[in-house]
Amino acid sequence: MEVQDNPEKHQFELIVDGHTALAAYRLKPGVITFIHTEVPKELGGRGIGGQLAKGALDQVRERGLKVVPICPFIKAYIEKHPEYQDLLAG
């Protein structure tokens, strides 16, 4: 399972058992704003949201972007994982 960026839909996706978990975003030069994370109920309780967040944030780091976590899930993930706090914008 690998997190994929789908720039046409403005979301990172993780497809598991035919279901798509997604982290929607808005992109501006140098900054990505995560606005919504959704994990289908069929995938609940399996840590899929965490895998999605980690995969998305790893790709954001590779691109040198800063993060604005409007989405409560992404915000909480960054708070729980200090290794991503350097990605937070200003």
PyMOL CGO cylinders between C-alpha atoms (Angstrom):
from pymol import cmd
from pymol.cgo import CYLINDER

trace = [
    CYLINDER, 0.00, 0.00, 0.00, 1.48, 3.25, -1.12, 0.3, 1, 1, 1, 1, 1, 1,
    CYLINDER, 1.48, 3.25, -1.12, 0.10, 6.75, -0.76, 0.3, 1, 1, 1, 1, 1, 1,
    CYLINDER, 0.10, 6.75, -0.76, -0.31, 8.39, -4.16, 0.3, 1, 1, 1, 1, 1, 1,
    CYLINDER, -0.31, 8.39, -4.16, -0.80, 12.06, -4.96, 0.3, 1, 1, 1, 1, 1, 1,
    CYLINDER, -0.80, 12.06, -4.96, -3.72, 12.70, -7.30, 0.3, 1, 1, 1, 1, 1, 1,
    CYLINDER, -3.72, 12.70, -7.30, -3.08, 16.31, -8.36, 0.3, 1, 1, 1, 1, 1, 1,
    CYLINDER, -3.08, 16.31, -8.36, -6.13, 16.40, -10.64, 0.3, 1, 1, 1, 1, 1, 1,
    CYLINDER, -6.13, 16.40, -10.64, -8.37, 15.77, -7.62, 0.3, 1, 1, 1, 1, 1, 1,
    CYLINDER, -8.37, 15.77, -7.62, -6.14, 17.73, -5.20, 0.3, 1, 1, 1, 1, 1, 1,
    CYLINDER, -6.14, 17.73, -5.20, -5.81, 14.80, -2.82, 0.3, 1, 1, 1, 1, 1, 1,
    CYLINDER, -5.81, 14.80, -2.82, -3.46, 12.15, -1.56, 0.3, 1, 1, 1, 1, 1, 1,
    CYLINDER, -3.46, 12.15, -1.56, -4.99, 8.68, -1.81, 0.3, 1, 1, 1, 1, 1, 1,
    CYLINDER, -4.99, 8.68, -1.81, -4.43, 5.31, -0.21, 0.3, 1, 1, 1, 1, 1, 1,
    CYLINDER, -4.43, 5.31, -0.21, -6.39, 2.50, -1.85, 0.3, 1, 1, 1, 1, 1, 1,
    CYLINDER, -6.39, 2.50, -1.85, -7.03, -0.54, 0.34, 0.3, 1, 1, 1, 1, 1, 1,
    CYLINDER, -7.03, -0.54, 0.34, -9.30, -3.46, -0.54, 0.3, 1, 1, 1, 1, 1, 1,
    CYLINDER, -9.30, -3.46, -0.54, -10.93, -1.40, -3.29, 0.3, 1, 1, 1, 1, 1, 1,
    CYLINDER, -10.93, -1.40, -3.29, -11.71, 1.54, -0.97, 0.3, 1, 1, 1, 1, 1, 1,
    CYLINDER, -11.71, 1.54, -0.97, -10.00, 4.92, -1.18, 0.3, 1, 1, 1, 1, 1, 1,
    CYLINDER, -10.00, 4.92, -1.18, -8.88, 6.89, 1.86, 0.3, 1, 1, 1, 1, 1, 1,
    CYLINDER, -8.88, 6.89, 1.86, -8.06, 10.48, 0.97, 0.3, 1, 1, 1, 1, 1, 1,
    CYLINDER, -8.06, 10.48, 0.97, -6.46, 13.63, 2.29, 0.3, 1, 1, 1, 1, 1, 1,
    CYLINDER, -6.46, 13.63, 2.29, -7.73, 16.63, 0.32, 0.3, 1, 1, 1, 1, 1, 1,
    CYLINDER, -7.73, 16.63, 0.32, -5.56, 19.71, -0.05, 0.3, 1, 1, 1, 1, 1, 1,
    CYLINDER, -5.56, 19.71, -0.05, -5.12, 23.15, -1.58, 0.3, 1, 1, 1, 1, 1, 1,
    CYLINDER, -5.12, 23.15, -1.58, -1.75, 23.98, -3.04, 0.3, 1, 1, 1, 1, 1, 1,
    CYLINDER, -1.75, 23.98, -3.04, -0.09, 27.38, -3.26, 0.3, 1, 1, 1, 1, 1, 1,
    CYLINDER, -0.09, 27.38, -3.26, 3.56, 28.09, -4.02, 0.3, 1, 1, 1, 1, 1, 1,
    CYLINDER, 3.56, 28.09, -4.02, 5.57, 26.57, -1.18, 0.3, 1, 1, 1, 1, 1, 1,
    CYLINDER, 5.57, 26.57, -1.18, 2.53, 25.71, 0.97, 0.3, 1, 1, 1, 1, 1, 1,
    CYLINDER, 2.53, 25.71, 0.97, 0.06, 22.84, 1.09, 0.3, 1, 1, 1, 1, 1, 1,
    CYLINDER, 0.06, 22.84, 1.09, -3.14, 23.24, 3.12, 0.3, 1, 1, 1, 1, 1, 1,
    CYLINDER, -3.14, 23.24, 3.12, -4.79, 19.99, 4.19, 0.3, 1, 1, 1, 1, 1, 1,
    CYLINDER, -4.79, 19.99, 4.19, -8.53, 20.63, 4.34, 0.3, 1, 1, 1, 1, 1, 1,
    CYLINDER, -8.53, 20.63, 4.34, -10.14, 17.22, 4.82, 0.3, 1, 1, 1, 1, 1, 1,
    CYLINDER, -10.14, 17.22, 4.82, -9.23, 13.60, 5.52, 0.3, 1, 1, 1, 1, 1, 1,
    CYLINDER, -9.23, 13.60, 5.52, -11.65, 10.78, 4.86, 0.3, 1, 1, 1, 1, 1, 1,
    CYLINDER, -11.65, 10.78, 4.86, -11.30, 7.06, 5.60, 0.3, 1, 1, 1, 1, 1, 1,
    CYLINDER, -11.30, 7.06, 5.60, -14.18, 4.85, 4.41, 0.3, 1, 1, 1, 1, 1, 1,
    CYLINDER, -14.18, 4.85, 4.41, -15.97, 3.09, 7.26, 0.3, 1, 1, 1, 1, 1, 1,
    CYLINDER, -15.97, 3.09, 7.26, -14.94, -0.24, 5.71, 0.3, 1, 1, 1, 1, 1, 1,
    CYLINDER, -14.94, -0.24, 5.71, -11.32, 0.62, 6.52, 0.3, 1, 1, 1, 1, 1, 1,
    CYLINDER, -11.32, 0.62, 6.52, -11.94, 2.00, 10.01, 0.3, 1, 1, 1, 1, 1, 1,
    CYLINDER, -11.94, 2.00, 10.01, -9.84, 0.83, 12.94, 0.3, 1, 1, 1, 1, 1, 1,
    CYLINDER, -9.84, 0.83, 12.94, -6.96, -0.41, 10.80, 0.3, 1, 1, 1, 1, 1, 1,
    CYLINDER, -6.96, -0.41, 10.80, -4.61, 2.56, 11.08, 0.3, 1, 1, 1, 1, 1, 1,
    CYLINDER, -4.61, 2.56, 11.08, -5.27, 3.57, 7.47, 0.3, 1, 1, 1, 1, 1, 1,
    CYLINDER, -5.27, 3.57, 7.47, -5.64, 7.26, 8.36, 0.3, 1, 1, 1, 1, 1, 1,
    CYLINDER, -5.64, 7.26, 8.36, -2.23, 7.26, 10.02, 0.3, 1, 1, 1, 1, 1, 1,
    CYLINDER, -2.23, 7.26, 10.02, -0.62, 5.54, 7.05, 0.3, 1, 1, 1, 1, 1, 1,
    CYLINDER, -0.62, 5.54, 7.05, -2.25, 8.09, 4.74, 0.3, 1, 1, 1, 1, 1, 1,
    CYLINDER, -2.25, 8.09, 4.74, -1.06, 11.04, 6.85, 0.3, 1, 1, 1, 1, 1, 1,
    CYLINDER, -1.06, 11.04, 6.85, 2.50, 9.68, 7.09, 0.3, 1, 1, 1, 1, 1, 1,
    CYLINDER, 2.50, 9.68, 7.09, 2.71, 8.99, 3.35, 0.3, 1, 1, 1, 1, 1, 1,
    CYLINDER, 2.71, 8.99, 3.35, 1.32, 12.40, 2.45, 0.3, 1, 1, 1, 1, 1, 1,
    CYLINDER, 1.32, 12.40, 2.45, 3.59, 14.26, 4.86, 0.3, 1, 1, 1, 1, 1, 1,
    CYLINDER, 3.59, 14.26, 4.86, 6.65, 12.34, 3.68, 0.3, 1, 1, 1, 1, 1, 1,
    CYLINDER, 6.65, 12.34, 3.68, 5.90, 13.43, 0.10, 0.3, 1, 1, 1, 1, 1, 1,
    CYLINDER, 5.90, 13.43, 0.10, 5.31, 17.01, 1.23, 0.3, 1, 1, 1, 1, 1, 1,
    CYLINDER, 5.31, 17.01, 1.23, 8.74, 16.98, 2.91, 0.3, 1, 1, 1, 1, 1, 1,
    CYLINDER, 8.74, 16.98, 2.91, 10.39, 15.65, -0.27, 0.3, 1, 1, 1, 1, 1, 1,
    CYLINDER, 10.39, 15.65, -0.27, 8.87, 18.56, -2.20, 0.3, 1, 1, 1, 1, 1, 1,
    CYLINDER, 8.87, 18.56, -2.20, 10.05, 21.13, 0.33, 0.3, 1, 1, 1, 1, 1, 1,
    CYLINDER, 10.05, 21.13, 0.33, 6.55, 22.38, 1.12, 0.3, 1, 1, 1, 1, 1, 1,
    CYLINDER, 6.55, 22.38, 1.12, 5.23, 23.82, 4.37, 0.3, 1, 1, 1, 1, 1, 1,
    CYLINDER, 5.23, 23.82, 4.37, 1.95, 22.55, 5.84, 0.3, 1, 1, 1, 1, 1, 1,
    CYLINDER, 1.95, 22.55, 5.84, -1.17, 24.36, 7.03, 0.3, 1, 1, 1, 1, 1, 1,
    CYLINDER, -1.17, 24.36, 7.03, -3.28, 21.68, 8.74, 0.3, 1, 1, 1, 1, 1, 1,
    CYLINDER, -3.28, 21.68, 8.74, -6.86, 22.94, 8.66, 0.3, 1, 1, 1, 1, 1, 1,
    CYLINDER, -6.86, 22.94, 8.66, -8.00, 19.32, 8.76, 0.3, 1, 1, 1, 1, 1, 1,
    CYLINDER, -8.00, 19.32, 8.76, -8.28, 18.22, 12.43, 0.3, 1, 1, 1, 1, 1, 1,
    CYLINDER, -8.28, 18.22, 12.43, -6.95, 14.72, 11.65, 0.3, 1, 1, 1, 1, 1, 1,
    CYLINDER, -6.95, 14.72, 11.65, -3.75, 15.95, 9.97, 0.3, 1, 1, 1, 1, 1, 1,
    CYLINDER, -3.75, 15.95, 9.97, -3.31, 18.58, 12.70, 0.3, 1, 1, 1, 1, 1, 1,
    CYLINDER, -3.31, 18.58, 12.70, -3.60, 15.92, 15.43, 0.3, 1, 1, 1, 1, 1, 1,
    CYLINDER, -3.60, 15.92, 15.43, -1.24, 13.57, 13.54, 0.3, 1, 1, 1, 1, 1, 1,
    CYLINDER, -1.24, 13.57, 13.54, 1.44, 16.26, 13.38, 0.3, 1, 1, 1, 1, 1, 1,
    CYLINDER, 1.44, 16.26, 13.38, 0.96, 17.06, 17.08, 0.3, 1, 1, 1, 1, 1, 1,
    CYLINDER, 0.96, 17.06, 17.08, 1.43, 13.36, 17.97, 0.3, 1, 1, 1, 1, 1, 1,
    CYLINDER, 1.43, 13.36, 17.97, 4.47, 12.94, 15.68, 0.3, 1, 1, 1, 1, 1, 1,
    CYLINDER, 4.47, 12.94, 15.68, 7.09, 15.61, 16.49, 0.3, 1, 1, 1, 1, 1, 1,
    CYLINDER, 7.09, 15.61, 16.49, 9.21, 14.55, 13.51, 0.3, 1, 1, 1, 1, 1, 1,
    CYLINDER, 9.21, 14.55, 13.51, 6.69, 16.38, 11.26, 0.3, 1, 1, 1, 1, 1, 1,
    CYLINDER, 6.69, 16.38, 11.26, 6.34, 19.60, 13.29, 0.3, 1, 1, 1, 1, 1, 1,
    CYLINDER, 6.34, 19.60, 13.29, 9.11, 21.29, 11.29, 0.3, 1, 1, 1, 1, 1, 1,
    CYLINDER, 9.11, 21.29, 11.29, 6.76, 21.15, 8.29, 0.3, 1, 1, 1, 1, 1, 1,
    CYLINDER, 6.76, 21.15, 8.29, 4.26, 23.54, 9.86, 0.3, 1, 1, 1, 1, 1, 1,
    CYLINDER, 4.26, 23.54, 9.86, 4.01, 26.91, 8.12, 0.3, 1, 1, 1, 1, 1, 1,
    CYLINDER, 4.01, 26.91, 8.12, 4.95, 30.02, 10.08, 0.3, 1, 1, 1, 1, 1, 1,
]
cmd.load_cgo(trace, "trace")
